[in-house]
Amino acid sequence: MSMYLLVMSGFFALVSGRKHTLNMLLSLEFIMLGMIVGMISMFAEIETESYFILYFLTFAACEGALGLSIVVALIRTHGSDFFYNFNVLEC
């Protein structure tokens, strides 16, 4: 039950019109956290090896680091992480 609550609140935060890129990345990490909790409970239920969780956790950490580096690059080039100021044709 908590997995669905985490994932749905992350999706709601993502689509609710956030203005800053960092807030959007945090909501994506919240969704990943919900998926990790769901996988842990699923693998505990079927009592199997759970090495896939470590791979998924590594992927989530790399995705978070990449997202933060993109935010730093955006702040250095554009001056802020305000999402609506970015123009696709400008970049």
C-alpha positions as CSV (number, residue, x, y, z in Angstrom):
1,M,0.0,0.0,0.0
2,S,2.8,2.4,0.8
3,M,4.4,1.8,-2.5
4,Y,1.3,3.0,-4.4
5,L,1.1,6.0,-2.2
6,L,4.7,7.0,-2.8
7,V,4.5,6.5,-6.5
8,M,1.2,8.3,-7.0
9,S,2.3,11.3,-4.8
10,G,5.5,11.5,-6.9
11,F,3.5,11.4,-10.1
12,F,1.1,14.1,-8.7
13,A,4.1,16.3,-7.8
14,L,5.6,15.8,-11.2
15,V,2.5,16.8,-13.2
16,S,1.1,19.4,-10.9
17,G,2.9,22.2,-12.7
18,R,6.2,22.6,-10.8
19,K,8.2,25.5,-12.0
20,H,11.7,24.5,-10.9
21,T,13.8,21.8,-12.4
22,L,15.1,20.7,-9.0
23,N,11.5,20.1,-7.8
24,M,10.8,17.9,-10.8
25,L,14.0,15.9,-10.2
26,L,13.0,15.4,-6.5
27,S,9.6,14.1,-7.5
28,L,11.3,11.7,-9.9
29,E,13.5,10.4,-7.1
30,F,10.4,10.0,-5.0
31,I,8.9,7.8,-7.6
32,M,12.1,5.8,-7.7
33,L,11.9,5.4,-3.9
34,G,8.4,4.1,-4.2
35,M,9.5,1.6,-6.8
36,I,12.4,0.4,-4.7
37,V,10.1,-0.1,-1.7
38,G,7.7,-2.1,-3.9
39,M,10.5,-4.3,-5.2
40,I,11.8,-4.9,-1.7
41,S,8.3,-6.0,-0.5
42,M,7.7,-8.1,-3.6
43,F,11.1,-9.9,-3.3
44,A,10.5,-10.5,0.4
45,E,7.1,-12.0,-0.4
46,I,8.4,-14.5,-2.9
47,E,11.6,-15.2,-0.8
48,T,14.0,-15.1,-3.7
49,E,17.4,-13.5,-4.3
50,S,17.1,-9.7,-4.5
51,Y,20.3,-8.7,-6.3
52,F,18.1,-6.8,-8.8
53,I,17.3,-4.3,-6.1
54,L,21.0,-3.4,-5.9
55,Y,21.2,-2.8,-9.6
56,F,18.1,-0.7,-9.5
57,L,19.4,1.3,-6.6
58,T,22.7,1.9,-8.4
59,F,20.7,3.1,-11.5
60,A,18.7,5.4,-9.3
61,A,21.8,6.9,-7.7
62,C,23.4,7.5,-11.1
63,E,20.2,9.1,-12.4
64,G,20.2,11.4,-9.4
65,A,23.8,12.4,-9.9
66,L,23.2,13.0,-13.6
67,G,20.1,15.1,-12.9
68,L,22.0,17.3,-10.3
69,S,24.8,17.9,-12.8
70,I,22.3,19.0,-15.4
71,V,20.7,21.4,-12.9
72,V,24.2,22.8,-12.1
73,A,24.9,23.3,-15.8
74,L,21.5,25.0,-16.3
75,I,22.1,27.4,-13.4
76,R,25.5,28.3,-14.7
77,T,24.3,29.0,-18.3
78,H,20.8,30.4,-17.7
79,G,21.1,31.9,-14.2
80,S,18.3,29.9,-12.6
81,D,16.6,26.5,-12.7
82,F,13.2,28.1,-13.5
83,F,11.7,25.6,-16.0
84,Y,9.5,27.9,-18.1
85,N,12.4,30.2,-19.0
86,F,14.1,27.6,-21.2
87,N,13.6,27.8,-24.9
88,V,14.3,24.6,-27.0
89,L,15.5,26.6,-30.0
90,E,18.0,28.6,-27.8
91,C,19.9,25.6,-26.5
